[in-house]
Structure formats: C-alpha cells, structure tokens
C-alpha cells in the first residue's frame, strides 16, 4: 500500500492504531477506486545473478589428497563437501596446494 499511497501508509505507521480498523479503511478506500487487482500491488524484485565457476564446481580432487585432509585435519566428509559446495574456488586451490606439497615430499 505504501507504494501507491505513501502518505496514508506513513500516517498509519506513526500512530498507534489497531490493525483491524486500518485494514477496513484500506479495503473501503481501495474498493471504491479499483475493481480488479491493481498492477502496483505485486512488484518485481531484481534477482541477483549467481556467479559460480563451472570449472571449480566440476573439479574432483585426488582421492589420496582428500583422504590425507580428512585424516590430518580431522574433517568429516560432510564438512569437506560443504567446503567444496560453498567455496568451490578456494576448495580447488586448497586441494591443488596440498597435492603439490604431497608431491614435493615424495621426491
């Protein structure tokens, strides 16, 4: 209601009025002016664009690296999969850095 009638809505917000008479007033006033549902009642909201990297989501870490992380840091599989789904880029970088460290120690 405050979209089309901002002054009236503002007045109802500032006074301590019971909600039932306010609704009756809105109904009585608007039913005189509109016979159908007004277009301004349902406004569209701007949807945020999802920014996800498909490369990071499709990334599958080496099973040995995942096993090492689970044992060494004492994480559960669920925590690891949550990290992968919520922070895919960080997960990929983290797994690759651990893999590089493991490979360095094998040399």
TIDOLO-249236 format. One record per residue: residue number from 1; residue in one letter; chain; x, y, z of N, C-alpha, C, CB in turn. Coordinates in pm, 1 decimal. Last residue first. Glycine has a CB too. Layout:
BEGIN
ZALUM   i aa ch    neast   nnorth      nup   caeast  canorth     caup    ceast   cnorth      cup   cbeast  cbnorth     cbup
ZALUM NUM  A  A        X        Y        Z        X        Y        Z        X        Y        Z        X        Y        Z
...
END
This chain:
BEGIN
ZALUM   i aa ch    neast   nnorth      nup   caeast  canorth     caup    ceast   cnorth      cup   cbeast  cbnorth     cbup
ZALUM 107  X  A   5939.8  -3674.2   -363.8   6060.9  -3668.8   -446.6   6184.1  -3706.0   -372.4   6078.7  -3533.9   -503.6
ZALUM 106  X  A   5736.8  -3657.4   -185.5   5762.7  -3788.1   -244.7   5890.1  -3790.2   -327.4   5646.3  -3829.7   -330.2
ZALUM 105  X  A   5709.7  -3391.8   -123.2   5768.5  -3477.9    -21.2   5801.5  -3616.3    -77.6   5673.5  -3491.0     98.0
ZALUM 104  X  A   5584.8  -3292.6   -348.9   5719.6  -3245.0   -317.1   5786.6  -3338.0   -215.7   5714.5  -3100.5   -262.3
ZALUM 103  X  A   5331.9  -3409.3   -335.6   5423.1  -3449.0   -443.2   5566.2  -3407.0   -415.3   5377.7  -3389.7   -574.9
ZALUM 102  X  A   5230.7  -3266.6   -120.4   5249.1  -3412.1   -108.6   5346.7  -3461.1   -215.1   5113.0  -3486.5   -121.9
ZALUM 101  X  A   5220.3  -3011.0   -229.9   5303.3  -3036.5   -113.3   5331.0  -3185.2    -95.7   5237.1  -2980.9     11.2
ZALUM 100  X  A   5036.6  -3050.6   -436.7   5172.8  -3009.7   -468.6   5267.5  -3036.4   -351.2   5176.1  -2861.3   -506.4
ZALUM  99  X  A   4810.1  -3112.9   -282.9   4864.6  -3213.4   -375.4   5007.8  -3178.9   -412.2   4778.0  -3223.6   -502.8
ZALUM  98  X  A   4773.4  -2868.9   -156.5   4806.7  -2986.9    -75.5   4866.2  -3096.4   -163.3   4681.4  -3039.9     -1.5
ZALUM  97  X  A   4707.1  -2712.6   -377.8   4826.8  -2679.6   -299.6   4869.1  -2798.6   -212.7   4800.9  -2555.2   -211.1
ZALUM  96  X  A   4473.3  -2837.3   -463.1   4590.0  -2837.8   -551.1   4717.3  -2804.2   -474.4   4570.5  -2738.8   -665.8
ZALUM  95  X  A   4305.0  -2785.7   -245.5   4337.7  -2924.3   -280.6   4460.6  -2931.4   -370.1   4219.1  -2991.1   -350.1
ZALUM  94  X  A   4296.6  -2502.8   -258.0   4343.9  -2571.0   -138.6   4387.7  -2713.1   -172.0   4235.0  -2572.7    -30.9
ZALUM  93  X  A   4180.3  -2452.0   -507.6   4315.8  -2402.8   -478.8   4377.2  -2476.8   -361.0   4313.4  -2252.1   -450.1
ZALUM  92  X  A   3929.1  -2575.3   -464.1   4017.7  -2621.3   -572.1   4161.6  -2577.5   -545.1   3970.0  -2566.7   -709.1
ZALUM  91  X  A   3831.5  -2422.2   -251.7   3849.3  -2566.8   -237.2   3948.2  -2619.3   -341.0   3714.0  -2639.8   -250.6
ZALUM  90  X  A   3811.5  -2170.4   -365.2   3906.6  -2191.0   -255.0   3936.0  -2339.5   -235.7   3851.6  -2130.5   -124.0
ZALUM  89  X  A   3609.8  -2227.0   -550.7   3741.2  -2180.6   -596.3   3847.0  -2203.2   -490.0   3736.0  -2032.6   -633.6
ZALUM  88  X  A   3387.6  -2314.5   -391.2   3449.4  -2403.3   -490.1   3588.1  -2358.1   -535.7   3359.9  -2414.7   -609.8
ZALUM  87  X  A   3249.4  -2291.0   -122.3   3368.0  -2217.5   -165.9   3443.4  -2299.1   -271.7   3460.5  -2185.6    -44.8
ZALUM  86  X  A   3027.6  -2461.1   -102.0   3015.3  -2320.4    -67.3   3130.9  -2235.2   -118.7   3005.3  -2306.2     81.2
ZALUM  85  X  A   3114.1  -2715.9   -189.0   2995.2  -2655.4   -249.2   2984.4  -2506.2   -220.5   2871.1  -2725.4   -199.3
ZALUM  84  X  A   3347.6  -2764.4    -37.3   3352.7  -2770.1   -183.5   3232.9  -2699.7   -246.0   3358.3  -2915.2   -230.9
ZALUM  83  X  A   3247.2  -2748.9    219.9   3351.0  -2654.4    177.3   3358.2  -2649.4     25.0   3488.6  -2693.7    236.4
ZALUM  82  X  A   3080.1  -2969.2    209.7   3023.6  -2835.3    230.2   3122.6  -2728.5    185.3   2985.8  -2814.2    378.5
ZALUM  81  X  A   3268.5  -3173.3    183.9   3177.0  -3148.5     72.3   3107.4  -3012.5     85.9   3072.3  -3260.4     64.1
ZALUM  80  X  A   3391.7  -3148.0    436.2   3469.7  -3131.2    314.8   3379.8  -3103.3    194.4   3554.6  -3255.0    289.4
ZALUM  79  X  A   3179.9  -3204.8    604.6   3246.2  -3074.3    612.8   3326.8  -3045.7    487.8   3336.7  -3067.9    735.2
ZALUM  78  X  A   3130.5  -3471.2    523.6   3028.4  -3367.8    505.3   3089.9  -3228.0    509.9   2919.5  -3380.8    612.8
ZALUM  77  X  A   3355.4  -3606.6    604.4   3325.5  -3596.8    460.3   3225.3  -3485.2    432.7   3270.6  -3731.1    407.1
ZALUM  76  X  A   3520.4  -3418.8    865.3   3429.0  -3522.9    818.6   3407.0  -3503.8    668.4   3292.7  -3518.4    896.8
ZALUM  75  X  A   3864.8  -3372.0    951.6   3737.4  -3323.3    899.2   3649.1  -3442.2    865.4   3758.7  -3233.1    774.4
ZALUM  74  X  A   4136.3  -3380.6   1046.0   4023.1  -3439.2   1118.1   3890.7  -3373.2   1080.4   4045.2  -3427.7   1268.3
ZALUM  73  X  A   4358.4  -3324.4    914.2   4288.9  -3209.9    972.6   4168.0  -3254.2   1053.4   4245.8  -3112.5    863.5
ZALUM  72  X  A   4437.3  -3590.9    845.0   4531.7  -3496.7    905.3   4460.9  -3382.5    977.7   4624.1  -3440.2    798.8
ZALUM  71  X  A   4210.9  -3719.8    732.1   4283.2  -3777.2    845.7   4367.1  -3673.3    919.5   4372.4  -3890.4    798.4
ZALUM  70  X  A   4125.1  -3547.2    528.3   4029.0  -3597.7    626.7   4099.3  -3650.5    750.8   3942.6  -3707.8    565.2
ZALUM  69  X  A   4361.4  -3510.1    383.7   4298.0  -3395.8    451.0   4202.4  -3444.0    559.6   4222.3  -3307.4    349.1
ZALUM  68  X  A   4402.1  -3772.8    286.1   4504.1  -3707.9    369.1   4442.6  -3593.0    449.3   4620.4  -3655.7    281.3
ZALUM  67  X  A   4173.7  -3802.5    131.9   4194.7  -3891.5    246.7   4297.1  -3831.8    343.2   4241.1  -4031.0    199.4
ZALUM  66  X  A   4222.5  -3607.9    -63.5   4105.2  -3595.7     23.1   4121.7  -3681.5    149.0   3977.3  -3636.9    -53.3
ZALUM  65  X  A   4450.2  -3721.4   -177.5   4459.1  -3589.1   -115.1   4341.0  -3569.1    -20.3   4462.2  -3476.9   -223.1
ZALUM  64  X  A   4348.2  -3956.8   -280.2   4453.4  -3963.1   -179.2   4467.0  -3830.1   -104.7   4587.0  -4000.9   -244.2
ZALUM  63  X  A   4170.3  -3861.2   -471.2   4117.6  -3932.8   -354.2   4221.5  -3942.2   -242.5   4071.7  -4073.4   -394.3
ZALUM  62  X  A   4196.3  -3535.9   -601.9   4254.4  -3669.2   -594.9   4208.6  -3735.7   -464.3   4410.8  -3662.9   -603.4
ZALUM  61  X  A   3890.9  -3360.1   -668.2   4023.2  -3372.0   -607.9   4067.9  -3518.2   -608.5   4022.7  -3315.9   -463.5
ZALUM  60  X  A   3728.2  -3234.7   -934.5   3732.5  -3352.4   -848.3   3876.1  -3367.3   -797.3   3684.8  -3482.1   -925.1
ZALUM  59  X  A   3539.6  -2966.5  -1044.4   3670.5  -3012.2  -1000.1   3656.1  -3130.4   -905.6   3747.4  -2898.5   -932.0
ZALUM  58  X  A   3307.9  -2847.5  -1107.8   3333.3  -2977.0  -1169.0   3465.4  -3038.0  -1122.7   3333.0  -2963.5  -1319.5
ZALUM  57  X  A   3330.8  -2605.3   -979.6   3227.8  -2697.6   -935.0   3251.2  -2837.7   -988.7   3091.4  -2648.1   -977.1
ZALUM  56  X  A   3534.9  -2483.7  -1123.5   3558.6  -2516.5   -983.0   3455.2  -2615.9   -932.1   3556.3  -2389.6   -897.3
ZALUM  55  X  A   3411.7  -2452.8  -1371.1   3536.0  -2529.5  -1360.4   3560.1  -2573.2  -1216.2   3655.4  -2446.6  -1411.4
ZALUM  54  X  A   3202.4  -2286.3  -1325.9   3171.2  -2426.1  -1353.0   3296.9  -2512.6  -1344.4   3106.3  -2440.5  -1491.1
ZALUM  53  X  A   3173.0  -2051.6  -1082.0   3264.8  -2101.4  -1182.6   3236.8  -2249.9  -1204.6   3412.8  -2077.5  -1140.3
ZALUM  52  X  A   2906.7  -1834.4  -1035.4   2976.1  -1957.7   -999.1   3063.5  -2001.0  -1114.9   2875.8  -2069.7   -961.1
ZALUM  51  X  A   2697.4  -1608.3   -942.3   2830.8  -1611.2  -1000.2   2900.8  -1735.4   -949.8   2911.5  -1482.8   -965.0
ZALUM  50  X  A   2374.3  -1533.5  -1010.8   2460.4  -1628.6   -942.2   2593.3  -1636.0  -1016.0   2393.6  -1768.7   -933.2
ZALUM  49  X  A   2235.8  -1214.6   -976.7   2294.5  -1313.7  -1065.9   2386.7  -1405.1   -986.4   2371.5  -1245.5  -1181.5
ZALUM  48  X  A   1941.3  -1140.5   -802.6   2085.9  -1133.2   -812.0   2137.1  -1246.6   -899.9   2150.3  -1139.0   -672.0
ZALUM  47  X  A   1650.7   -989.4   -928.8   1718.0  -1110.6   -882.8   1867.8  -1095.4   -901.1   1666.5  -1235.0   -958.5
ZALUM  46  X  A   1447.7   -736.8   -826.0   1563.6   -766.5   -907.9   1634.8   -887.4   -849.6   1658.7   -644.7   -916.5
ZALUM  45  X  A   1099.6   -791.0   -814.6   1225.5   -761.6   -748.5   1338.9   -802.4   -840.1   1235.8   -833.7   -611.9
ZALUM  44  X  A    795.2   -643.7   -912.3    902.9   -738.5   -939.5   1027.9   -694.4   -865.4    930.5   -749.8  -1091.8
ZALUM  43  X  A    503.2   -610.5   -715.1    615.5   -550.8   -786.4    722.8   -657.0   -805.2    671.9   -427.4   -709.9
ZALUM  42  X  A    178.3   -611.1   -682.4    286.0   -708.9   -696.3    396.7   -646.7   -779.6    234.9   -841.2   -761.3
ZALUM  41  X  A     41.7   -365.9   -690.6     48.0   -444.2   -566.3    163.6   -544.6   -571.1    -85.8   -518.3   -542.1
ZALUM  40  X  A     16.6   -240.6   -931.1    125.4   -196.1   -845.1    135.2   -276.1   -715.1    107.9    -50.0   -813.1
ZALUM  39  X  A   -209.8   -331.3  -1060.2    -79.6   -382.1  -1102.5     33.7   -344.8  -1010.1    -48.8   -332.9  -1238.3
ZALUM  38  X  A   -493.5   -420.3   -859.9   -405.8   -319.7   -920.2   -269.3   -378.8   -953.1   -389.8   -199.4   -826.4
ZALUM  37  X  A   -751.4   -635.9   -939.1   -626.2   -628.2   -864.6   -535.7   -525.0   -932.3   -556.3   -768.4   -857.0
ZALUM  36  X  A  -1047.0   -439.7  -1011.0   -958.5   -555.3  -1028.2   -834.1   -535.3   -941.0   -918.7   -574.4  -1179.2
ZALUM  35  X  A  -1159.5   -206.5   -932.3  -1249.2   -321.8   -942.6  -1170.1   -450.6   -960.6  -1347.2   -303.5  -1059.1
ZALUM  34  X  A  -1071.8     69.0   -729.1  -1026.1    -41.9   -812.3  -1129.7   -154.0   -813.0   -890.1    -94.8   -762.5
ZALUM  33  X  A  -1198.9    263.4   -567.9  -1114.8    304.9   -680.0  -1083.0    191.2   -778.0   -986.3    362.6   -627.3
ZALUM  32  X  A  -1340.0    133.5   -369.7  -1408.6    238.4   -446.2  -1331.5    273.2   -573.5  -1426.8    364.5   -360.0
ZALUM  31  X  A  -1153.9    -29.5   -254.6  -1261.6    -94.1   -330.0  -1343.5      7.3   -409.4  -1352.9   -171.7   -235.4
ZALUM  30  X  A   -990.2    146.7   -114.1   -942.0     90.2   -240.2  -1052.8     23.5   -320.4   -832.2     -9.7   -213.2
ZALUM  29  X  A  -1148.6    215.7    109.4  -1096.3    318.1     19.0  -1059.4    259.3   -116.5   -974.7    386.1     81.0
ZALUM  28  X  A  -1207.7    -30.7    231.2  -1314.7     60.2    190.5  -1268.0    162.8     89.5  -1371.7    130.5    310.7
ZALUM  27  X  A   -948.9   -133.5    276.1  -1044.3   -205.7    193.5  -1153.4   -112.4    142.3  -1106.0   -321.1    271.9
ZALUM  26  X  A   -840.5     59.3    448.1   -776.1     31.2    318.7   -876.3    -37.1    225.6   -649.2    -58.4    337.5
ZALUM  25  X  A  -1022.7     33.8    663.3  -1011.3    160.2    590.8   -949.1    138.9    453.4   -928.2    260.6    671.1
ZALUM  24  X  A   -975.3   -229.7    744.2  -1108.6   -192.6    697.1  -1104.1    -62.3    617.9  -1205.2   -179.2    815.4
ZALUM  23  X  A   -711.4   -199.9    825.8   -740.5   -287.5    712.1   -878.7   -256.5    656.4   -731.3   -436.2    753.5
ZALUM  22  X  A   -756.2    -31.1   1043.4   -670.8     13.3    932.7   -699.7    -70.1    808.0   -520.5      2.9    971.3
ZALUM  21  X  A   -910.1   -185.7   1217.1   -970.0    -69.2   1151.9   -886.9    -16.0   1035.4   -990.0     40.5   1252.8
ZALUM  20  X  A   -701.0   -387.8   1273.5   -828.6   -421.7   1210.0   -896.3   -299.2   1147.4   -922.2   -485.7   1312.3
ZALUM  19  X  A   -480.3   -272.3   1410.4   -468.6   -311.8   1270.3   -603.1   -338.1   1201.4   -383.6   -434.5   1260.7
ZALUM  18  X  A   -510.4     28.5   1600.2   -532.4   -115.2   1590.5   -534.0   -156.8   1443.6   -664.6   -155.6   1660.4
ZALUM  17  X  A   -251.8    268.4   1609.4   -387.1    232.3   1569.1   -396.2     80.6   1564.9   -424.2    294.9   1430.7
ZALUM  16  X  A    -55.4    498.4   1683.1    -79.8    367.4   1743.2   -225.9    331.7   1721.1    -44.1    366.7   1895.7
ZALUM  15  X  A    103.5    643.1   1397.8      3.9    646.6   1505.2    -18.2    506.2   1558.1   -129.7    707.5   1455.7
ZALUM  14  X  A    288.2    580.5   1201.7    329.4    667.4   1311.9    228.0    673.2   1426.1    353.6    806.1   1260.1
ZALUM  13  X  A    160.0    422.7   1013.2    277.1    369.0   1081.6    315.3    452.2   1203.6    394.2    361.6    985.7
ZALUM  12  X  A    -35.9    586.9    914.2    -76.8    469.9    991.3     40.7    409.5   1067.1   -139.0    365.2    899.5
ZALUM  11  X  A    125.9    770.7    778.0     45.3    815.7    891.6      0.9    697.3    977.9    -77.6    894.0    842.3
ZALUM  10  X  A    229.3    609.2    575.7    319.7    668.5    673.0    243.5    714.4    797.3    395.3    786.0    610.6
ZALUM   9  X  A     -0.4    553.6    430.4     70.4    443.0    496.5    164.9    496.2    603.3    148.8    358.9    393.4
ZALUM   8  X  A    -58.0    810.3    333.6   -151.9    742.6    422.6    -82.7    629.3    499.6   -271.1    687.4    342.3
ZALUM   7  X  A    171.5    856.9    176.5    137.3    948.3    285.7     44.9    879.4    385.4     70.8   1076.4    230.9
ZALUM   6  X  A    180.8    652.2    -21.4    285.6    662.6     80.7    247.9    750.5    199.2    410.7    715.6     18.7
ZALUM   5  X  A     17.8    469.9   -202.3    -33.6    568.1   -106.3     67.4    587.7      6.6   -171.2    522.9    -49.2
ZALUM   4  X  A    172.0    293.8   -358.8     76.7    382.6   -424.0     29.2    495.3   -331.9    -42.3    303.0   -472.9
ZALUM   3  X  A    340.0    180.9   -163.6    390.4    213.6   -296.9    300.4    317.1   -362.7    399.8     87.1   -384.5
ZALUM   2  X  A    202.8    114.3     61.4    288.4    232.3     68.9    349.9    268.5    -65.7    397.9    209.9    170.2
ZALUM   1  X  A     81.8   -118.3      0.0      0.0      0.0      0.0     86.6    125.3      0.0    -93.3     -0.5    119.4
END
